[in-house]
Amino acid sequence: MSNRFVFFALFLSVILIIIWIIRDTISQPGIGDLKGEFVETAFYRNENNTGPIIRIYAVYSPDTLWDEMKAYGAFMPHTKYGNTKVYFFSSLDYAPKKLQPDIPHFDPARNTYCIGMYEKSAMGQENFVRYPFK
């Protein structure tokens, strides 16, 4: 009887741990949990897979929810020794549809509509700037 009890206790413990792991995995926060509207309008990634990977995003965000913008940028993929930049624009019509690797990453005429820029550097340092072109 005691062997049976030990078996069922271990079996129940394993099942509970598996359920806990699955529940924790499924309930991770993501971009969909953020307040506000975020629409990715353009994306650039260099083709270099052996060196630093550069990712640049243009995102439409009608509201100036600074903390949410910073959280959105933090959710974007980042590669060790790579660089990730996210530009936020207040107008969907003036948000760039195409980005380029060289600075400026988009037409400078659109700078007035850029309300924020999030950057994660090669060493993982995060930086968020409000109105980066003013």
Secondary structure in CASP SS format (residue, H / E / C, confidence):
PFRMAT SS
TARGET T0000
AUTHOR 0000-0000-0000
METHOD secondary structure of the structure
MODEL  1
M C 1.00
S H 1.00
N H 1.00
R H 1.00
F H 1.00
V H 1.00
F H 1.00
F H 1.00
A H 1.00
L H 1.00
F H 1.00
L H 1.00
S H 1.00
V H 1.00
I H 1.00
L H 1.00
I H 1.00
I H 1.00
I H 1.00
W H 1.00
I H 1.00
I H 1.00
R H 1.00
D H 1.00
T H 1.00
I H 1.00
S C 1.00
Q C 1.00
P C 1.00
G C 1.00
I H 1.00
G H 1.00
D H 1.00
L C 1.00
K C 1.00
G C 1.00
E C 1.00
F C 1.00
V E 1.00
E E 1.00
T E 1.00
A E 1.00
F E 1.00
Y E 1.00
R E 1.00
N C 1.00
E C 1.00
N C 1.00
N C 1.00
T C 1.00
G C 1.00
P C 1.00
I C 1.00
I E 1.00
R E 1.00
I E 1.00
Y E 1.00
A E 1.00
V E 1.00
Y E 1.00
S C 1.00
P C 1.00
D C 1.00
T C 1.00
L C 1.00
W H 1.00
D H 1.00
E H 1.00
M H 1.00
K H 1.00
A H 1.00
Y H 1.00
G H 1.00
A H 1.00
F H 1.00
M C 1.00
P C 1.00
H C 1.00
T C 1.00
K C 1.00
Y C 1.00
G C 1.00
N E 1.00
T E 1.00
K E 1.00
V E 1.00
Y E 1.00
F E 1.00
F E 1.00
S C 1.00
S C 1.00
L C 1.00
D C 1.00
Y C 1.00
A C 1.00
P C 1.00
K C 1.00
K C 1.00
L C 1.00
Q C 1.00
P C 1.00
D C 1.00
I C 1.00
P C 1.00
H C 1.00
F C 1.00
D C 1.00
P H 1.00
A H 1.00
R H 1.00
N H 1.00
T H 1.00
Y H 1.00
C E 1.00
I E 1.00
G E 1.00
M E 1.00
Y E 1.00
E E 1.00
K E 1.00
S C 1.00
A C 1.00
M C 1.00
G C 1.00
Q C 1.00
E E 1.00
N E 1.00
F E 1.00
V E 1.00
R E 1.00
Y C 1.00
P C 1.00
F C 1.00
K C 1.00
END
